[in-house]
């Protein structure tokens, strides 16, 4: 199926919930990724067409059971708090939920996932697995942290969320792809002294601005993913809290 044939994610989630619109936050993130704050999903039965985004859902309050049927395969599980559910991009599936659940969502742009795969993998296009109330404590923690940041209003929230979304992509590639992509260590072990100084100075001079992660990476000629994995850059963020 061509890219242009893929369906709009927000429209179909609204139809799935019989007209109730997901509370998508206005701010867009890298790779055309959108976030949905915590909200309550009512019971539903819906044939979800191939969507343009990957839907990642974290469940906080749960009741009943959920399932998805893709072709001849059906995945089902009791709804439980602390679980993760995926509807991967580009796959049609018939979804059912017989209880109300409280969730938050990430509508992950495929381009962002591809960019992460290009940085840490071997160039293969990742294919995410369907998951229904699946246990992944690391991913659930990342989703919870993203949800907490949505309403914080802190000047560094956008930067913080971008980093969390990069971690989310890495965990998806490592644990939830049809063929797991090994995370290869890059040649850089951290930022050099001049890179730390340049980033620190920039943040101090622009502390009242909404600083983007890509801005900081560009300052030191790194990709966003390499910048995030350079361990020495973490004290730069701590300087903002001091």
C-alpha positions as CSV (number, residue, x, y, z in Angstrom):
1,X,0.0,0.0,0.0
2,X,1.4,3.4,-1.0
3,X,2.1,6.1,1.6
4,X,-0.7,8.3,0.3
5,X,-3.3,5.5,0.7
6,X,-2.7,5.3,4.5
7,X,-5.6,6.6,6.7
8,X,-5.5,9.6,9.0
9,X,-4.9,8.4,12.6
10,X,-6.8,11.0,14.5
11,X,-9.9,10.7,12.3
12,X,-10.2,6.9,12.8
13,X,-9.5,7.1,16.6
14,X,-12.4,9.5,16.8
15,X,-14.6,7.2,14.8
16,X,-13.5,4.2,16.9
17,X,-14.7,6.2,19.9
18,X,-18.0,7.1,18.2
19,X,-17.2,10.8,17.8
20,X,-15.1,11.4,20.9
21,X,-12.0,13.2,19.8
22,X,-8.7,12.2,21.4
23,X,-7.1,15.2,23.2
24,X,-4.2,15.6,20.8
25,X,-1.9,18.3,22.1
26,X,-1.3,21.2,19.7
27,X,2.5,21.0,19.7
28,X,4.0,18.8,17.0
29,X,7.3,16.9,17.6
30,X,10.0,15.7,15.2
31,X,9.0,13.3,12.6
32,X,5.3,14.4,12.6
33,X,4.8,12.7,15.9
34,X,1.8,13.8,18.0
35,X,0.9,13.2,21.7
36,X,-2.4,12.5,23.3
37,X,-2.9,13.2,27.0
38,X,-4.5,10.8,29.4
39,X,-8.2,10.1,28.4
40,X,-10.9,7.5,28.8
41,X,-11.7,5.0,26.0
42,X,-15.1,3.5,25.9
43,X,-15.8,-0.1,24.8
44,X,-15.7,-0.4,21.0
45,X,-15.6,-2.7,18.0
46,X,-13.9,-1.2,15.0
47,X,-12.2,-2.3,11.8
48,X,-9.1,0.0,11.9
49,X,-7.7,0.6,8.4
50,X,-4.0,0.9,7.6
51,X,-3.0,4.1,9.4
52,X,-0.2,6.5,8.6
53,X,1.1,6.5,12.2
54,X,2.1,3.9,14.7
55,X,-0.3,4.1,17.8
56,X,1.3,3.4,21.1
57,X,-1.0,3.3,24.1
58,X,-0.2,3.1,27.8
59,X,-3.0,1.9,30.1
60,X,-3.4,3.4,33.5
61,X,-6.9,2.2,34.6
62,X,-8.4,-0.9,33.0
63,X,-11.4,-3.2,32.9
64,X,-12.6,-6.0,30.6
65,X,-10.7,-7.6,27.7
66,X,-9.2,-6.4,24.5
67,X,-8.3,-8.1,21.2
68,X,-7.2,-7.5,17.6
69,X,-7.7,-9.8,14.6
70,X,-5.3,-9.4,11.7
71,X,-6.1,-11.9,8.9
72,X,-6.4,-15.3,10.6
73,X,-4.5,-14.3,13.7
74,X,-6.2,-13.0,16.9
75,X,-4.3,-11.5,19.9
76,X,-6.3,-11.0,23.1
77,X,-5.5,-10.2,26.7
78,X,-7.3,-8.9,29.8
79,X,-7.0,-5.1,30.1
80,X,-4.6,-4.3,33.0
81,X,-3.0,-1.2,34.2
82,X,0.7,-0.8,33.5
83,X,0.4,-2.5,30.1
84,X,1.3,-1.3,26.5
85,X,-0.8,-1.8,23.3
86,X,0.4,-1.1,19.7
87,X,-1.4,-0.6,16.5
88,X,1.5,-0.6,14.0
89,X,1.3,1.7,10.9
90,X,0.1,0.2,7.6
91,X,-1.8,-2.8,9.0
92,X,-5.6,-3.4,8.9
93,X,-7.0,-5.0,12.0
94,X,-10.4,-5.5,13.7
95,X,-10.1,-4.3,17.3
96,X,-12.4,-5.0,20.2
97,X,-12.5,-3.8,23.8
98,X,-15.4,-4.7,26.2
99,X,-14.4,-2.4,29.0
100,X,-13.5,1.2,29.6
101,X,-9.8,2.0,29.9
102,X,-7.8,5.2,30.7
103,X,-4.9,5.6,28.4
104,X,-2.3,8.0,27.0
105,X,-1.1,7.7,23.4
106,X,1.8,8.5,21.1
107,X,0.9,8.8,17.4
108,X,4.4,8.0,16.2
109,X,5.4,9.2,12.7
110,X,7.0,6.5,10.7
111,X,9.7,8.8,9.5
112,X,10.9,9.3,13.1
113,X,11.1,5.5,13.7
114,X,13.1,5.2,10.4
115,X,15.5,7.9,11.4
116,X,16.2,6.1,14.6
117,X,16.7,2.8,12.8
118,X,19.1,4.5,10.4
119,X,21.2,5.8,13.2
120,X,21.4,2.7,15.3
121,X,20.6,-0.3,13.0
122,X,21.7,-1.7,9.7
123,X,19.4,0.2,7.4
124,X,16.5,-2.3,7.4
125,X,13.0,-0.8,7.6
126,X,11.6,-1.8,11.0
127,X,8.2,-3.6,11.2
128,X,6.6,-3.3,14.6
129,X,4.6,-6.1,16.2
130,X,1.0,-5.9,17.3
131,X,0.7,-5.9,21.1
132,X,-2.4,-6.1,23.2
133,X,-2.0,-5.2,26.9
134,X,1.6,-6.3,26.7
135,X,4.1,-6.0,29.6
136,X,7.1,-3.7,29.0
137,X,7.9,-1.8,32.2
138,X,10.6,0.3,30.5
139,X,8.3,1.4,27.7
140,X,5.4,2.1,30.1
141,X,7.7,4.2,32.2
142,X,8.7,6.2,29.2
143,X,5.1,6.7,28.2
144,X,4.2,7.8,31.8
145,X,7.0,10.3,31.8
146,X,5.9,11.7,28.4
147,X,2.3,12.1,29.7
148,X,3.6,13.8,32.9
149,X,5.5,16.3,30.8
150,X,2.6,17.2,28.5
151,X,1.0,19.4,31.2
152,X,4.1,20.6,33.0
153,X,4.4,23.9,31.2
154,X,8.1,23.9,31.9
155,X,10.3,25.8,29.3
156,X,12.4,22.6,28.9
157,X,9.4,20.3,28.3
158,X,9.7,20.1,24.6
159,X,13.4,19.2,24.7
160,X,12.7,16.7,27.5
161,X,9.9,15.1,25.5
162,X,12.0,14.9,22.3
163,X,14.6,12.9,24.3
164,X,11.9,10.6,25.7
165,X,10.5,10.0,22.2
166,X,14.0,9.0,21.1
167,X,14.2,6.5,23.9
168,X,10.7,5.2,23.0
169,X,11.9,4.6,19.4
170,X,15.0,2.8,20.7
171,X,12.9,0.5,22.9
172,X,10.5,-0.2,20.1
173,X,13.3,-1.3,17.8
174,X,15.0,-3.3,20.5
175,X,12.0,-5.2,21.9
176,X,9.0,-4.9,19.6
177,X,10.2,-5.2,16.0
178,X,9.5,-8.3,13.9
179,X,13.3,-8.6,13.4
180,X,15.0,-7.1,16.4
181,X,17.5,-4.4,15.4
182,X,20.7,-4.6,17.5
183,X,21.6,-1.3,19.0
184,X,25.2,-0.8,17.8
185,X,27.4,1.4,20.0
186,X,28.6,4.5,18.1
187,X,32.1,5.7,18.0
188,X,31.3,8.6,20.4
189,X,31.4,8.0,24.1
190,X,30.4,11.5,25.1
191,X,30.6,15.1,24.2
192,X,34.1,16.7,24.0
193,X,34.9,19.6,26.3
194,X,34.2,22.2,23.5
195,X,30.9,20.6,22.7
196,X,29.8,20.7,26.4
197,X,30.9,24.3,26.6
198,X,29.0,25.3,23.5
199,X,25.8,23.6,24.5
200,X,26.0,24.9,28.1
201,X,26.5,28.4,26.9
202,X,23.7,28.3,24.4
203,X,21.2,27.0,27.0
204,X,22.2,29.6,29.6
205,X,21.8,32.4,27.0
206,X,18.4,31.1,25.9
207,X,17.0,29.7,29.1
208,X,13.7,31.5,28.6
209,X,13.2,30.1,25.1
210,X,11.7,26.9,24.0
211,X,14.9,25.1,23.0
212,X,14.7,22.1,20.6
213,X,16.8,19.1,20.9
214,X,17.8,19.4,17.3
215,X,19.1,22.9,17.9
216,X,21.5,21.5,20.5
217,X,22.6,18.7,18.3
218,X,23.2,21.1,15.4
219,X,25.5,23.2,17.6
220,X,28.0,20.3,17.9
221,X,27.5,18.8,14.5
222,X,25.8,15.6,15.7
223,X,22.5,13.9,14.8
224,X,19.8,14.1,17.4
225,X,20.2,10.4,18.3
226,X,24.0,10.6,18.7
227,X,23.6,13.7,20.8
228,X,21.1,11.8,23.1
229,X,23.4,8.8,23.5
230,X,26.5,10.9,24.3
231,X,26.6,10.4,28.1
232,X,28.5,13.6,28.9
233,X,25.6,15.8,27.7
234,X,23.4,14.9,30.6
235,X,25.0,17.4,33.0
236,X,24.0,20.2,30.6
237,X,20.4,19.5,31.4
238,X,21.1,19.3,35.1
239,X,22.6,22.8,34.9
240,X,19.1,24.1,34.0
241,X,17.7,22.7,37.2
242,X,20.4,24.4,39.4
